[in-house]
């Protein structure tokens, strides 16, 4: 796993979601990204070298 992108625009309390997951990913030393935009989140994952291809 290279990282995880979260799209929080529909969360009831986005700041709470972010703070909880930031701690978990920081403790695991994994990159994470939070955005209101799915396209921004996918672009960040692509920059890490992640792909949507299942090949």
C-alpha positions as CSV (number, residue, x, y, z in Angstrom):
1,X,0.0,0.0,0.0
2,X,1.4,3.3,-1.0
3,X,-1.1,5.7,0.4
4,X,-4.8,6.5,0.8
5,X,-6.8,9.4,-0.4
6,X,-10.0,10.4,1.4
7,X,-12.8,12.4,-0.2
8,X,-14.6,14.0,2.8
9,X,-17.1,16.3,1.2
10,X,-20.1,14.2,2.3
11,X,-18.8,13.5,5.8
12,X,-20.9,14.9,8.7
13,X,-17.8,16.3,10.3
14,X,-15.0,16.4,7.8
15,X,-12.5,17.8,10.4
16,X,-13.2,14.8,12.7
17,X,-12.7,12.3,10.0
18,X,-9.5,13.9,9.0
19,X,-8.0,14.1,12.5
20,X,-8.9,10.4,13.2
21,X,-7.5,9.0,10.0
22,X,-4.4,11.3,10.1
23,X,-3.4,9.7,13.4
24,X,-3.8,6.2,12.2
25,X,-1.9,6.7,8.9
26,X,0.9,8.7,10.7
27,X,1.3,5.9,13.2
28,X,1.6,3.4,10.3
29,X,3.9,5.7,8.4
30,X,1.7,5.7,5.4
31,X,0.9,8.7,3.2
32,X,-2.7,10.0,3.2
33,X,-4.4,12.9,1.5
34,X,-7.7,14.6,2.2
35,X,-9.8,16.4,-0.3
36,X,-13.3,17.6,-1.2
37,X,-12.7,16.6,-4.8
38,X,-12.5,13.0,-6.1
39,X,-10.5,14.2,-9.1
40,X,-7.9,15.8,-6.8
41,X,-7.7,12.7,-4.7
42,X,-7.2,10.5,-7.8
43,X,-4.6,12.9,-9.1
44,X,-2.7,12.7,-5.8
45,X,-2.8,8.9,-6.0
46,X,-1.7,8.9,-9.6
47,X,1.3,11.1,-8.5
48,X,2.3,8.3,-6.1
49,X,2.2,5.9,-9.0
50,X,-1.1,4.3,-8.1
51,X,-3.4,3.1,-10.9
52,X,-7.0,2.2,-11.2
53,X,-6.1,-0.6,-13.6
54,X,-6.6,-4.1,-12.2
55,X,-4.0,-5.6,-14.5
